[in-house]
Amino acid sequence: MTLRNGKEFLMIPGPTNVPDEVLRAMHRPALDIYEGPMIQTTYDCLEGLQRLFRTKERTYIYAANGHGAWDAALTNTLCRGDKVLVLASGRFAIGWGEAASVSGLDVEVLPGSWQHPVDPTAVETRLRQDTDHQIKAILVVQVDTASGVCNDIPAIRKAIDAAGHPGLFMMDCIASLGCVPFEMDEWNVDLALTGSQKGLMTPPGLSFVAAGKRALKAHETADLRVNYLDWTFRHGPEHYQKYCGTPPEHLLFAFKAALDLIEAEGLENVWKRHAILAEACRRAIAVWAEGGVISFGVTGPQHRSNSVTVFKLDGYDPAPLREFTRSVCGVTIGGTIGDLSGKGIRIGHMGHINAVMILGTLSAIDLGLKKLNIPHGEGAVQAAIEYIAGAL
């Protein structure tokens, strides 16, 4: 028997649910790309990005996914053979480092853990050793989508400053922007990037970069620049130059609608909503863990992200549980990837979600645990309800 007929829930860590208002915004004719409303849409999106990144610096829009933003960050600021230090805390900083290697950069990985955030002390120690400043950039993710780790960005910035190191501080906010607090200017981040398809509630296909003064200065001598990604060309006076060609019009209409939704709610309120729903999810998992099989992927509670939660199943294949929630209940939850592949579940709680969706997801998982006879503590959903009630 299936209970899935009805509105299905997509609760994976990206791409995420797209609001109806955003979908409707794309249902319109194409516009002239040289004058009129399309130009205003571009500037609305660029200025909206400044508010999201909390910066007064320049922002850029690419018709690309997050990997395109990785390449844009690297090629616009660095020179062939430059060394970059990758701060590992899961899969995606490593992936950015792999992109750097393909671009002709010398990549060093500061080892990390999938269970813990980047250690600022280790960052400071390594940078103090770099006395001749061979390291030109430090790459880190705020939230790693694979591990669920949330890194302490101000603490890492303090470590860089304590070492007196001039390397560019570059941030991947793909799984965090619009979900958790991020303050580019206040935290002295030199470059930040993100994608459209997670907390920003827009279909995949757009990526965004915010570049501070030091990144723009480095751009003047960067020799990895390529035509499509190049900031200098995008600084040109013609509107089409903002995209190095034809704008991705309908995705821009969608993104502008998503920005309107975020600003109507208020960015700080968006952060608060994510924090409450994420903690409700964690309260439920803590109860399930009493059965001795389920455990959190990230050890320290303060380092678990508010956009994705990872839990492991010891001795049980998570695939049947994912299949049960999808085929019986109409709730799609994520599997683990990378070093955790086949070992657990990822619940995405970012973007266009509310209390009903998180409670429904937890209920579907709870039902699946019962039907599949996976040992777990009782009362998990009630624990989530009680937390939300107390947070209101």
N, C-alpha and C positions, 0 to 999 in steps of 0.2 A: 504493500500500500504506500502511496505517496501523499505527502501533505504539502507539496511544494507549489501547487497551483495558486497563484497570487503573485504579488510583487516580490521578486527575488532580491536578496541582499548580497552585494559584492563587498566582502570584508577582507580583501587582500591588500598588501601594502603598495598598491599602485599597479596599473592605473586604477583610480578610484571612481566613485560614483559621480556622475555629471548631473548637476541640477537641471530641472526642466527649463528654468530661465536661461541657462547657458546653452542648452540645446536649441531653444527657440531663437536665440540670437543669431545662430548660424543659418537659419532658414530665411534667407533674404538674397536679393540679387547681388551680383558682383558690382563693384564701384570703380570709377576712374581712379587709377593709382597716382595720378599726377596733380590732382587738385580736389578740393571739396572735402566731404565728410571723412574720407579715408585718411587724409592727413591729420585731421583732428583725432581720429581713433588712435593713430600711432602715438601722438603726443600724450593722449590720455593714458595709454598703456605704459609709456616710458616714465611718466610722472607717477603713476600708480606703483610701478616697481620701486621707485625711490622710497615711497611710503612703506612698502612691504619690507624692503631691506633695511629700512630706517637709516637712509643715507641721503646726503645732498649731492653725491657724486654721480658720474655718468652711468647710464644703464643702456644695455643693448639687447636686442631681440633677434633670435635665430630660428629659422625653420629647421629645427633639429631636435633630437632628444637630448638627454643629459650628457651623453658621450660627446655630442657636438659642443656643448658648453665647456666640457673638459678641454677639448682641443683648442677652443677659442681662448681660454684662459692661458694655456701654455704657449701657444704660438704667438700671441700678441705681446708677451712680456719677456720671453726668454730667448737665449741664443743656443745654437747647436753646441752640444757638449757640456752645457751648464749642468750642475748637479742640483737635484731636488731631493728633499728629505720627505718621505711619505710616512705619516703617523698611522700605523695600523691599529684598527679596532674592530675588524670584521672583514668583509669582502670588498667594499666599494672604494676605500682609499687605495687599496692594492690595485683595483681596476684602473683608477686614475693614474697610478704609477706606471701601469702597463701601457697606457696611452702615451705617457711621457716618454717611455723607452722607444716606442715606435716613432715618435717625433724626433728622435736623435738626442735625447737628453740622458744624462747619467743619473740613474735612479738608485737611491739608497732607501731601504725600508727600516724604520725603527720598529723592531718587533713589538707586537702587542698581543692582546688576547680577545677572543670572542666573548669572554665572560666579564671583562673589565674595560673601563675607558682608557684612553691614552693617559699615561703617567706624566704629568707636567715636570716632575723632577728629572725623569729620564730625558725629556726634551731639553731641559736646561743643561744637563750634563753633556749631552751630545753636541749641543751648539757651542758650549764653552771649549770643547775640543777642536772646533773648526776655527782655529785662530786666524787663518788666512782667508776666511769667509768664502770658501769654495761653494758652499751651499747657497744657492740663489733664491730658492723658494721652499716653503714648508707647506705641505698639502695635508689636509685633514677633512673628514666629514663631521658635520655636527651630529647627525643621527645616521648610524649605519643600518640600512634597511634589512640586511641579512642577519645581523647579530641582535639588533634592537638596542644597542648601546647608544647612549646620549653623552657626548663628550662635553667637558667643561671648557668652553671656548675662552672666557676671560682668564681662567687659570693658565691655559696654554699661552695666551698672549703675555701674561706676566712672566712666564718662564722664558719666553723669547727675549723680553725686555731685560730680565735679570742677567741673561747671558750677554747682553749688549750686542745682539746679532742683527744685521741689517737685512736678512732674507725676507722676501715677500711672504706675507701670511695669507694663504689662499684657502678658501672655505667652500666645501660642497654642502649646500643647504637643500638638496633635492628632496630629502625625506623630512625636512624640518620647517622650511619657510611656510608661513601661514598656519603652523601647528604649534610651535613652541617659540618662546621669546628669542629674538635675534636682533642685535643692535650693531650694525656694521660700523658706524662712525664712533659710537661710544666705546666699543670693544677694540677699536683700532685694527680692524680687518682690512687688508689691502685689496682683496678681491673676493667676491662671493658669487656663487652661481646656483641656479636651480632649474627645474623643469616644470612644465605646465600640469602634469598628470597626477599629482599627488595632493598636497594640501591646497593647491590652487584651483582644483575642481574643474579643470579644462581638459579636453581630450589630448592625448599624446601628440606631439609634433612641434611644440614650441619649447625653446630653452632660453634662459635669461642670464646675463652677466652684469654685475655691478662692479665698476673699477674705480678704486680710489686714486688719490694723487700720485702715490708712489708707483702704482701699477701703470698709470698713464705715462709717468716719466720713464719707466723701464721700456715702455712700448716704443719710445723714440729710437732706441738702439737694438730692439729685438730683430733677429735675423731669421726667425722661423715663420715669419708672417706669410700667409697665403691669401689669395685674392678674396675668397668668399668670406673668410672669418675676419679679415683685416679691419681694425677699428678706424684707421686713417681714412679709408674709403667711406666707411659708414659715417664719418664726420662731415661728409660732403653736403653741399647745399640742396641737392635734389632729393625728393622724398624717396625715390626708389633706392637711393644709396643706403638708406637705413637698413635695407634688407639685401643689399648687393643684388638687386633684381626685383622681380615681382613679389609684392608682399603676400604672405599667407592669409589672405583677407578674412576668410570665414573663421579661421582659428583666432584671429585678432578680435573679431566681433564676439566670439565666445569668451575670450580672456577678459575683454572689457566688461562683459556681463558678470563674470566671476569676481572681478575687482569691485564692482558695484555691490555685490552681495556681501563681500568681506567688509567693505566700508560701512554698509548699512548696519551690520552687526557690531562693528568696532573691532579693530585688530586685537586689543587686549581682551575683549570678551571672547573672541575666537580662541585665543590661547587658553583662557579659563575653561571654555567648553571642552577643549581637547584634554586638559589636565583632569577634569572631573571624570570624563568617560574613560580615560586611560586608567585612572586609579580604580574605578569600578571594575574594570577588566582584571586588574591585578589582584583585587580583593577576592574575586571569584577563583582565580588560579591558585591563590594561596590556600583556599579551602580544598580545592581538588588535590593539591599537593599532600594533604594529610593522608591520602591513600598510599603513599610511598612510591608511586610510579611517575607522577608528573612533577616537574621542577622547572624553575625559571631558567632561561638561557643566560641572563645577566645576573651576576651574584648580588651586587649591592643595590638595594631598592632605590637609592638616590640617583643611580645611573641608568635606570630603565626609562626608555623614551616615552613620550606622550603621543607618538604617532604610530608606533608598531610595537607589539608585545610578542616575544618569542617564548614558547615553553616546550620542554622536551618530554618524551615518553620513554621511560627506561624499560626495555624489554618488550615493547609493543610497537608494531608498525603503525605509523600515523595515517597511512593511506586509506585504510577502511573507515577511519573516523572522518576524514575529509570527504570521502565518497558518500557517507551516510548524511552528513549535514547538507551536502549539495543535492543529492538525488531524492532524499526523503523530505528535507525541510526547506530546500530552496535557498540555502545559505552557503556561499562559497568562501572558504577560508584558505589561507595560503599554506603551502608546504615550506619547509626550511630548505636553504640552498647552501652551496659552498661547503665549508667544513662540517656544517650541521645537516647536510642533505640526507633526507630520509629518517631524521631523528626526532622531528617535532613539528610544531605548528607555528605559523605566524598569523596573528590577528592584526589586520590593518584597521586602525581607528583614526583616520585622518580625512580632512576635507569635509565633504557633505554627509555628515553623520549626526545622529541625535541619540537620545537616551533609549528610545524604542529599538533602534537598530542594534545598539550594543547589548541591550538586555535580550533581544531576540536571538542574537548570535550566541551569547553565553548559554541561553536556554537550549538552543539546538545542539551545542557541544555537550551540555550536560545530559541531554537525552541520548546522544550518541554514545557517551561513556557508559550509560546504563545498558543500552541495548547491546553493546559490544562487550560487556562484562570487563571493562577496563577499571581496575581499582581506583577509587577516587573518594575524596571526602564529600560528605553530604552538606547541602545548604549553601552552595556556591552562589547561585543566582540571588538568593535572599541576602547574602552578604553584599552583593553589588547593589541591590535595591536600597539596602539600609545606608550604604555609603552615599549614594546619590541623594537620598532623602535628607541626610545630614548636611550635605553640601549646598542645598538649595537656600 
